[in-house]
């Protein structure tokens, strides 16, 4: 976090410069070299539409202006493009992923990224249009599940907690499950997270595991899920991510805002049902 402290110091120094310019009546220079009454630091952030972009909109409206931050929000509907856009310097930061997913992406794609602390948790949940209980799932039921390992294991652990799978380890995936681990012979259908929520209406699918942000965009609620992962000691908190070569001091300020009491209260008030939880 030393990088963050340096950037926060830079923000404070910049604010002091603006204050002195205002007191002296001398307009501060804008980043483009022209003069304006107030210099803004633009921070461009990629985010999933809900809840991430909605949280950022709150920051943009309520917190960023007083700090001289011009927050630009770019929405993405998948989990691949935000990291690619950050790596190619189209973004200053992104806000859509949890640490296990980020670590897997860094290992696979070689991204030079850093991250902040967890901001909120969206519990992973299983839904069905055909059954009202996991116990009703038949032998050989078809289960839609994400194709990325960091989220797939979450679904397998939910099924293990329900007593439908056994002996799940950190290395387990739908391709290496043994008959002993999968006694009901479930058939897993892997797909991208943004596609799985649409498979709920597929008559061939008996159960679908849906990521938290897609639960919200589809108008679903964990209250209607057949199973929801535990929140206590949950390692899947979503966080802000930036490049290791970042020099934009506004990124550090945004990280500070995302952990403010104002944002925590906004999350609690906006999603009182617990579909999104601070921390």
C-alpha positions, 0 to 999 in steps of 0.5 A, spaced: 500 500 500 505 504 499 504 506 492 497 508 495 500 512 500 504 516 495 498 517 490 494 520 496 499 525 498 500 527 491 492 528 491 493 532 497 498 536 495 494 538 488 488 540 493 493 545 496 495 548 490 488 549 488 486 552 494 492 557 494 491 559 487 484 560 489 486 564 494 491 568 490 485 569 485 490 566 480 486 560 475 489 553 476 492 550 470 488 545 467 491 538 465 491 540 457 495 546 459 489 551 458 487 555 464 480 554 468 477 556 475 478 549 477 483 543 475 480 536 475 483 529 475 480 525 470 479 517 472 476 512 467 474 506 470 471 500 467 465 496 471 460 491 471 453 495 470 450 493 477 452 494 482 459 496 481 457 502 476 451 504 480 456 504 486 461 509 482 455 513 480 454 515 487 461 516 488 461 521 482 455 525 484 456 525 492 464 524 493 468 526 487 467 533 486 469 536 492 476 532 491 477 535 484 475 528 481 472 527 474 470 520 474 468 517 468 465 510 468 465 505 462 460 499 463 462 492 461 457 486 460 463 481 461 469 479 465 474 479 459 474 486 456 475 490 463 482 487 464 484 487 457 482 495 457 486 496 463 492 493 460 492 497 454 491 503 458 484 505 455 482 505 463 485 508 469 482 502 473 477 497 473 472 495 478 468 488 477 472 482 480 474 479 486 481 477 488 481 469 486 479 471 479 484 477 478 490 472 481 488 467 476 487 472 470 494 475 472 497 468 472 494 466 465 495 473 461 501 476 465 497 482 467 501 487 471 496 489 476 495 492 483 489 492 487 485 495 493 481 492 499 475 488 498 469 493 497 463 489 497 461 481 496 455 479 492 453 472 494 454 466 489 447 463 488 443 457 484 437 458 481 432 453 478 425 454 474 424 447 474 425 445 482 424 448 488 429 445 492 436 442 491 434 435 494 429 435 488 434 435 483 434 428 479 440 423 478 443 426 472 441 433 472 444 438 468 447 444 471 449 450 468 456 453 471 461 458 469 467 456 465 472 460 469 475 456 475 475 461 480 467 462 480 466 454 478 469 452 485 464 456 488 458 453 485 461 446 487 462 448 494 455 450 495 453 443 492 458 440 497 455 444 503 448 441 500 450 434 501 450 433 493 457 433 492 463 430 496 470 431 497 471 437 493 478 440 494 481 447 491 483 443 485 476 440 483 473 442 477 467 439 473 471 435 469 475 432 474 470 430 479 470 422 480 463 418 481 465 418 488 465 426 488 459 426 484 454 420 486 448 423 483 452 423 476 450 431 475 452 433 468 455 440 468 454 445 462 460 450 462 459 457 459 460 464 460 457 468 466 453 473 462 450 467 458 448 462 464 443 467 467 439 466 460 440 459 460 435 459 466 429 459 461 432 453 457 428 447 459 434 442 458 437 446 464 435 444 471 439 448 475 444 454 474 449 458 478 449 465 477 454 471 479 452 476 483 452 482 478 448 478 473 443 476 479 441 484 479 441 485 472 436 480 471 432 482 476 433 476 480 434 476 488 438 471 492 431 470 496 429 466 491 435 462 490 435 454 491 442 455 495 446 461 496 454 461 498 456 463 505 458 470 506 462 469 513 469 469 511 468 469 504 474 471 500 470 473 494 469 481 495 470 485 489 475 490 489 478 496 485 484 494 480 489 498 477 496 497 473 502 497 477 505 503 473 499 507 474 501 515 476 494 518 476 493 520 483 485 520 482 485 512 483 488 512 490 482 517 492 477 513 488 480 507 493 479 511 499 472 513 497 470 506 496 471 504 503 468 510 506 462 510 511 458 513 505 459 508 500 458 502 505 451 506 507 449 507 500 450 499 499 446 497 505 440 502 503 440 500 496 440 493 497 437 491 503 435 484 501 443 482 502 444 481 494 450 486 495 454 486 502 459 491 504 466 488 505 
